[in-house]
């Protein structure tokens, strides 16, 4: 009868294996279905094999009771390994603790079956050795299968998340590429305008060039980890030129530096000086307050790069048309400096009622 039951289960599983409509969503779409069907297959095979042995060794009544006791012990052990040990220790990379605790529960479960099961039921003198082998093998199978399925569940979740992240990454890259089509077209157009206007008005052409460089900087260069110092200087000068044009007056803005060949070699995080310049423009009300001023001094001496910017503090509050034009912010700037130059930089701020001064020194 048991053999017929096992044959029926085997035929049923073979039939299910040919049902592609069932297995396709199970094995390719949802990991819980994959794990659940593996649980079912294992427990059908495990319980059927043990039932067969118990009914062969004992009369049917005692065999059934022993079989039920075995199931209670092993289902508890199985759930403990699958739901407790694997998530708490294996998934958290506590491998030594995981091996230690699985070994302990294996030994304890073997002792429970060897010591308690014979005491509850009739003796098994003629099959004692076979019973001991069955206990050791079956408990080992429970621990191994529960652990394997628990680890498989964890791996499937991780792989599924990696697939999602890869898809999101590709989507982000595609969106980024799309977002750069229009700026790229704009840069080309500005360069064409620059070429056509240079012969007629070189000053206007240079302003167009400065705008093109500034747009390229804010679109592409700020996303880089490092840029050459020369590029940062060019962007400050470009923004200065555009402000001079915007307010159609001689702004009190001085950038004092002596060009050094190392400026084309030294690399710094983008926008660290540009942000300080933007901050000075904002608080000085340059172009709006007639008394506003900004002075910048950049120097390289004794392997120290010193950027000193000083600006006036406006006593009035002005509404600016470019308030939404912001850099990375001073808080983010300080975080970047702590990350990139933890022991090799100094950031000082000096403030009075009328002026605000910032000194950023980097040891190259």
N, C-alpha and C positions, 0 to 999 in steps of 0.2 A: 504493500500500500504506500509506504514511504517512497519507494522507488518510482512508483507511478506518479506521485505528487511532484517529485523532483523532475521527472521527464516532462510533466505538464508545464512546470515553471520554465524549463529550458526552451520548450517549443514557443511559449508565450514571449520570452525575451528575444528569440530569433525573429518572431513575427514583428515585434516592435522595431527591431533593428532595420527591417526593410521598409518601415513606414517613414519615408523621408520627410513627409510633412510634419511628423511629430518630432523626429530627431533634429531636424534642421533648426527649429527655433530653440531647442534645448541646448545644443552644443555650439551654436554660433551667435546667440543673441543674449541669453540671460544666464549668468553664472549660477544663481540659486538653483535653477533647474538641473544644471549639470551636477552640482553637489548632491542634490536631493535624490536624483536617480541613482547615483553611486551608493548613497546610503541604503537605498531600497535593495539594490542588487546584492550588496554585501550581506545585509541582514537576512535576506531570503536564503542565500547560500549557507551562511554561518548557522542559522537556526535550524535549517533542514538537515545539515550534516550532523549536528549535535543531537537532534531528535532521532535520527536514524540510529546512531550509536547507543543512545540511552534505551531505545526500544529493543535493540539487539541484546544488550547486557542485562536488562531487568524486565520484570513483567510490566505491562503497559501502564498500570496505575503508578507504580513507583517511578517508572521512567518519566512519566509526564510531570510528576512533582519535582523530580531532580532537574528536569529540563527547565521548568518554570523558575526554580531557584537560581539556576545558572543564568537565565535571561535577566533576572532582577539585578544580580551582581554585575553582569557585563554591560547592561544598558546604562547603569549608573556610572561605571568606569568609563564607558565610551563617551557619554555626555560630558563627564568631568574633563577628559582629555581634549575633546573637541571644542568645548565652549569656555573652558577655564585656562588650561595649561598653554595651549597654542596662542590664544589672543594675549594672555597676560605676560608670557615669557618669550615665546618665539618671535611674535610680531614686534616686540620691543627689543629684540636682539639680545636678550638675556639667555644665550644658548646654554651656558653651563648650568644655570638654575633649571632650565627646561629639561635637560638630560637628567639632572639629579632628581627632580620631582617625578618625571615619568618612570624612572627606575624604581622609586619608592612605591608609587601606586601599583606598579606591576607586581612587586614582591608582596605587598599587602593583599592584593586581590588573589594571588596564588595561595597565600596562607589562609585566607578566609574560606576558599573553596576546599582546600585540603583538610583543614581542621574542623570546619563547621558542617560541611555537606555530609560527610560520613556519620557525624554525630546525630544529624537530624533524620537520616534515613538508614535503611538496612545496610549491613556490611557488604564489602565488595572484595572478598578475599581472593577469588579466582581471577579477578580483572584489576587488581590493585595497581600493578605496574602500568597497565594500559591507561587506567584512570589518571595517574600522575602525569603521564606524557600528554594526555588530552588537556589537562588543566594548564600545564606550562605552555603548550602550543596555542591553545585557544586564547589565553590571557595575553600572550605575546601578539597574536593577531589583532585583538581588540585595541591594544595600545598603539600598534603600528598603523593600522587602518585609520583609526580616529585621528592620529597625528598627521598622517599623510593627507587625509581629506581636509583637515584644518589648515594645513600648510598650503594645499592646493587652492582652497578658498581665498586665503590671503594673497597668493600669487596671482590668481585670476583677477582679484580686485585691483591689485597694483598694476597689472598689465592693462586692464580696462581703463584705469585712470591715465596711464601713459599714452594709450591710443587717443583718448580724449584730448590730452595736453598737446599731442602731436598735431591733431586736427585743428585745435585752437591756434597753435603756433603757425600752421600753414595759412589759416584764415587771416591771422593778424599780419603775416608777411604780405598776403595778397592785398589786404586793405592798405597797408603801408605803401605798397607799390602804386596802388591806385591814387593814394593821397599825394604822392610825389609827382604824378603826371602833370597836374596843373602848375605847381611851382616850377617844374622843369621847363614847361612851356613859357612861363613868365620870365624865367632867367634868360632863355634864348631870345625872347622878344625884347627884353631890356638891353641885351648885348647888341641886338640889331639896331635899336634906336640909338644906342651909344655910338655905334659905327657911323650912322647916317648924320648924326648931329655934331660929331666932333669937328668936321670941316667948317661948319657954320658958327658954332659957339662952343669952344673947348671947355669953358667953365661949367656950362649946363651939362655937357657930355660927362664931365668928371663926376658931377652930382648923380647922374644916372648910374654911373659905374659904382659909386659908393652905395647907392640903394641896392643894386644887384648883389654886391658883396655882402651887405648886411642881411638881406633876405636869405642868401645862401648859408650864411653863418647860423642864423636862427633856425633854419630848416634842417640842415644837415650836420654842421660841426658840433652843435651843442649836444648831440646824441653820442658823440665819441667820448672815449675815456680820457684821452689826452689830445691836445693840439699844441703846435709850436707857439712860443710866446709872441713871435712876430705876427701871427694871425690875430691874437687877442688885441695887440696894439692897433692893427689895421682897423678892427671893428670899432674900437673906441674913437679913432679918428674919423671913421665913416659916420658914426652917429653924431659926432660933434659937427661935422660939415652939414648934415641934414638939419640939425637944430639951428645952425646959423642961417640956413636958407629959409626955414620955416618962419622964423621971427623977423627976418629981413632987417637985422640990425647987428652991430658988433657985440656979441655976447662976451662977457668977461670970463672966458674959459681958456685956461693955459695948461698945456700938456708939455712938461719939461722932461726930456730924456735925451740921452746921447746913444745913437744907434750902435749896437755891438753885434759883431758877427755871431756871437753865441745865441742871440735872439732867434735865429733861424734853426737852432739846434735844441735849445732848452724846451722841454715839453711840460705843460701844466694842465690841470683839469680845466675844461672850457668854462667860461663865464665868471671865473672867480674875480677878475678885475672888472669885467664888464658889469657885474652886479653891483659892485661898489660905486661905479660911475653912474649907473641908473639910480641908485639910492641917493647919490649926491644931487642929481638933477631934480629928483622928486622933492627933497627937503629944502633945497635952495630956491625953488620956484624959478629956475633959470628960464629966461625968456619972458617971464610974466612979471617978476619983481625986478624993477630997474636997478636995484642995489645988489642983486644976486651975483655970486661969483663961485667959480670952481677952479682950484689949482691942483694939478697932478704932477707928481715927481716919481719917476721910475729910474732905479739905479741898480747896477750889478757890481758889487765889490766884495772881495774876499769870499767868493763862492756864496754870497748871500744876495738874494733878489729882494729888493725893498720897494714896495708900492705904497706911496703916501698920497692920500687924497684929502683935501680940505675944502669945505664948502661953507657958504653962509647959511644961516637959519632964518627963514623968512618969518617975520612977526605976524603975517596975515595968512589966512587960509584961502587958497586959490583953487578954483575948479579947472582942471586940465582936461584937454580933449584926448590925451593919451594916457589916462589913468589906468586903463586895462593893459598897458604895455609894461609887463613886469618881468624881472629876472627870476633867478632861483630863490632869492630871499636870503637874508642874513643868517637865519637859523640853519637853513640847508647848507649855506656856504661854510659855516663853522663845523657842521657835521662832516662835510667833504674834507676840510683841512685836517680834522682829527683822524679821519680814515687814511688819507693819502700821506700826510706828514705828521704823524702822531708826536714825534719828539723833535721835529725839525721845522717848526713854524712858530710864529708869534703874532697874535692878533690883538692890537691895542686900539682902544677908542678913547678919544679925548673930546669933551663937550663943554661948551660954555654957553652963555646966554645968546651969543650971536654967531658962533661958529661950531662946526662939527668936523672932527678930524679922525681919520682912520689910517692906521699903519699896519700893513700886512707884510711880514718878513718871512721868507722861505729860504732855508739852507739847502742849496742845490747839491 
